[in-house]
Amino acid sequence: MTSNVAMRIVFQTPAEGDTIAWEEMLGAREGRFSLSGCGNVNYRHPSDNRSWMAGTNEGQFRDAVDAWNERCEAVVAAPTEGEKEAIDKRLSSELERIGASCGSWYWGLLLEQVQNGLL
């Protein structure tokens, strides 16, 4: 089961310090994506002290964000549950191709939430 919850990732242009993007849920800023000094992109939600890897570099992160945001738009427009599930499978394949589908990464957590119908 796929949810139609509106969660997108929006790039901060220009970057604000080390912040390069925000997670937005229903139009409100939630988590923050920051670029570390060694080039990794990390995610942190204000309600959680943990930091989650979101990319080994900014390019990989941007590719994963594009795949996620495209998935969100497509799921909202999909008329059937079967079509939504196919969209989610494509997202999983694309994140794997990019190299961002590791379960302990931010993207792995999103995929788990998608599979459980939360997003």
C-alpha contacts under 8 A as a table, 3 or more apart, distances in Angstrom:
res1	aa1	res2	aa2	distance
1	M	81	E	6.84
1	M	85	E	7.38
1	M	115	Q	7.18
1	M	116	N	7.04
1	M	117	G	4.96
2	T	75	V	7.96
2	T	81	E	7.07
2	T	84	K	6.45
2	T	85	E	6.89
2	T	114	V	6.37
2	T	115	Q	7.28
2	T	116	N	7.72
2	T	117	G	4.58
2	T	118	L	7.14
2	T	119	L	6.53
3	S	114	V	7.53
3	S	117	G	5.27
3	S	118	L	5.78
3	S	119	L	4.90
4	N	72	C	7.92
4	N	75	V	6.88
4	N	76	V	5.83
4	N	119	L	6.51
5	V	25	M	7.84
5	V	26	L	7.49
5	V	118	L	7.56
5	V	119	L	5.43
6	A	25	M	5.92
6	A	26	L	5.34
6	A	27	G	7.90
6	A	72	C	7.22
6	A	119	L	7.76
7	M	23	E	7.03
7	M	24	E	5.53
7	M	25	M	4.45
7	M	26	L	6.34
7	M	72	C	7.40
7	M	119	L	7.44
8	R	23	E	5.92
8	R	24	E	5.29
8	R	25	M	6.66
8	R	68	W	7.61
8	R	69	N	5.87
8	R	72	C	7.20
9	I	21	A	6.71
9	I	22	W	5.63
9	I	23	E	4.48
9	I	24	E	5.92
9	I	65	V	6.51
9	I	68	W	7.97
9	I	69	N	6.82
10	V	21	A	5.45
10	V	22	W	5.31
10	V	23	E	6.39
10	V	24	E	7.05
11	F	20	I	5.85
11	F	21	A	4.04
11	F	22	W	6.36
12	Q	15	A	5.13
12	Q	16	E	6.83
12	Q	19	T	6.95
12	Q	20	I	4.97
12	Q	21	A	4.75
12	Q	22	W	6.97
13	T	16	E	7.75
13	T	20	I	7.28
14	P	20	I	7.72
15	A	18	D	6.59
15	A	19	T	5.63
15	A	20	I	4.85
15	A	21	A	7.72
16	E	19	T	5.11
16	E	20	I	6.74
18	D	34	S	5.08
18	D	35	L	5.32
18	D	36	S	7.03
19	T	22	W	7.86
19	T	32	R	6.72
19	T	33	F	5.72
19	T	34	S	4.32
19	T	35	L	6.52
20	I	33	F	5.88
20	I	34	S	5.58
20	I	35	L	6.63
21	A	32	R	6.22
21	A	33	F	5.06
21	A	34	S	7.11
22	W	29	R	6.29
22	W	30	E	6.85
22	W	31	G	5.81
22	W	32	R	4.71
22	W	33	F	5.90
23	E	29	R	5.93
23	E	30	E	5.32
23	E	31	G	4.92
23	E	32	R	6.25
23	E	33	F	7.73
24	E	27	G	5.54
24	E	28	A	5.20
24	E	29	R	4.50
24	E	30	E	5.48
24	E	31	G	7.38
25	M	28	A	5.38
25	M	29	R	6.52
25	M	30	E	6.48
30	E	45	H	6.38
30	E	46	P	7.08
31	G	43	Y	6.68
31	G	44	R	5.51
31	G	45	H	4.08
31	G	46	P	6.32
32	R	43	Y	5.63
32	R	44	R	5.47
32	R	45	H	6.37
33	F	41	V	6.46
33	F	42	N	5.47
33	F	43	Y	4.51
33	F	44	R	6.66
33	F	54	A	7.80
34	S	41	V	5.53
34	S	42	N	5.36
34	S	43	Y	6.52
35	L	39	G	5.99
35	L	40	N	5.81
35	L	41	V	4.60
35	L	42	N	6.53
35	L	58	E	7.40
36	S	39	G	5.24
36	S	40	N	5.35
36	S	41	V	6.18
36	S	42	N	7.28
37	G	40	N	7.53
39	G	56	T	6.83
39	G	57	N	5.24
39	G	58	E	6.93
40	N	53	M	7.39
40	N	54	A	7.65
40	N	55	G	5.72
40	N	56	T	4.56
40	N	57	N	4.88
40	N	58	E	6.99
41	V	53	M	6.23
41	V	54	A	5.27
41	V	55	G	4.87
41	V	56	T	6.34
41	V	57	N	6.19
41	V	58	E	6.40
41	V	61	F	6.88
42	N	51	S	6.21
42	N	52	W	5.46
42	N	53	M	4.64
42	N	54	A	5.15
42	N	55	G	6.99
43	Y	51	S	5.58
43	Y	52	W	4.98
43	Y	53	M	6.29
43	Y	54	A	6.12
43	Y	106	Y	7.00
44	R	48	D	6.95
44	R	49	N	7.22
44	R	50	R	6.48
44	R	51	S	4.98
44	R	52	W	6.45
45	H	48	D	5.40
45	H	49	N	7.50
45	H	50	R	7.93
46	P	49	N	7.39
52	W	104	S	7.58
52	W	105	W	5.71
52	W	106	Y	5.40
53	M	56	T	7.59
53	M	104	S	7.84
53	M	105	W	4.99
53	M	106	Y	5.86
54	A	61	F	6.22
54	A	100	A	7.38
54	A	105	W	6.00
54	A	106	Y	5.23
54	A	107	W	6.63
55	G	58	E	6.58
55	G	60	Q	5.70
55	G	61	F	4.68
55	G	100	A	6.69
56	T	60	Q	6.66
56	T	61	F	7.41
57	N	60	Q	5.57
57	N	61	F	6.37
58	E	61	F	5.00
58	E	62	R	6.07
59	G	62	R	5.11
59	G	63	D	6.25
60	Q	63	D	5.15
60	Q	64	A	6.27
60	Q	98	I	6.58
60	Q	99	G	7.84
60	Q	100	A	7.59
61	F	64	A	5.11
61	F	65	V	6.13
62	R	65	V	5.00
62	R	66	D	6.13
63	D	66	D	5.14
63	D	67	A	6.32
63	D	98	I	7.21
64	A	67	A	5.09
64	A	68	W	6.15
64	A	94	E	7.93
64	A	95	L	6.17
64	A	98	I	7.02
64	A	100	A	7.04
64	A	107	W	8.00
65	V	68	W	5.01
65	V	69	N	6.02
66	D	69	N	5.27
66	D	70	E	6.03
67	A	70	E	5.24
67	A	71	R	6.15
67	A	91	L	6.34
67	A	94	E	6.92
67	A	95	L	7.41
68	W	71	R	5.05
68	W	72	C	6.31
68	W	91	L	6.87
69	N	72	C	5.06
69	N	73	E	6.38
70	E	73	E	5.27
70	E	74	A	6.14
71	R	74	A	5.11
71	R	75	V	6.00
71	R	87	I	6.42
71	R	88	D	6.98
71	R	91	L	6.49
72	C	75	V	5.30
72	C	76	V	6.41
73	E	76	V	5.46
73	E	77	A	6.54
74	A	77	A	5.17
74	A	78	A	6.04
74	A	84	K	7.83
74	A	87	I	7.15
75	V	78	A	5.09
75	V	83	E	7.95
75	V	84	K	5.35
75	V	87	I	6.81
78	A	81	E	7.70
78	A	83	E	5.98
78	A	84	K	5.92
79	P	83	E	7.09
79	P	84	K	7.90
80	T	83	E	5.32
80	T	84	K	6.43
81	E	84	K	5.00
81	E	85	E	6.17
82	G	85	E	5.13
82	G	86	A	6.31
83	E	86	A	5.07
83	E	87	I	6.28
84	K	87	I	5.07
84	K	88	D	6.30
85	E	88	D	5.04
85	E	89	K	6.26
86	A	89	K	5.06
86	A	90	R	6.31
87	I	90	R	5.11
87	I	91	L	6.34
88	D	91	L	5.01
88	D	92	S	6.30
88	D	114	V	7.45
89	K	92	S	5.08
89	K	93	S	6.26
90	R	93	S	5.06
90	R	94	E	6.06
91	L	94	E	5.05
91	L	95	L	6.11
92	S	95	L	5.25
92	S	96	E	6.18
92	S	101	S	7.18
92	S	111	L	7.01
93	S	96	E	5.05
93	S	97	R	6.14
94	E	97	R	4.97
94	E	98	I	6.19
95	L	98	I	5.04
95	L	99	G	6.09
95	L	100	A	5.15
95	L	101	S	5.20
95	L	107	W	7.66
96	E	99	G	4.97
96	E	100	A	5.87
96	E	101	S	5.02
97	R	100	A	7.72
98	I	101	S	7.92
99	G	102	C	7.63
100	A	105	W	7.31
100	A	107	W	6.39
100	A	108	G	7.68
101	S	105	W	7.02
101	S	107	W	5.71
101	S	108	G	5.13
102	C	105	W	5.40
102	C	107	W	7.20
102	C	108	G	5.39
103	G	106	Y	7.82
103	G	107	W	7.37
103	G	108	G	4.08
103	G	109	L	6.33
104	S	108	G	6.09
104	S	109	L	6.97
105	W	108	G	5.28
105	W	109	L	6.57
106	Y	109	L	5.22
106	Y	110	L	6.39
107	W	110	L	4.97
107	W	111	L	6.18
108	G	111	L	5.09
108	G	112	E	6.25
109	L	112	E	5.07
109	L	113	Q	6.32
110	L	113	Q	5.04
110	L	114	V	6.15
110	L	119	L	7.77
111	L	114	V	4.94
111	L	115	Q	6.15
112	E	115	Q	5.10
112	E	116	N	6.27
113	Q	116	N	5.06
113	Q	117	G	6.27
113	Q	118	L	5.13
113	Q	119	L	5.90
114	V	117	G	5.14
114	V	118	L	5.71
114	V	119	L	4.89
115	Q	118	L	7.65
116	N	119	L	7.97
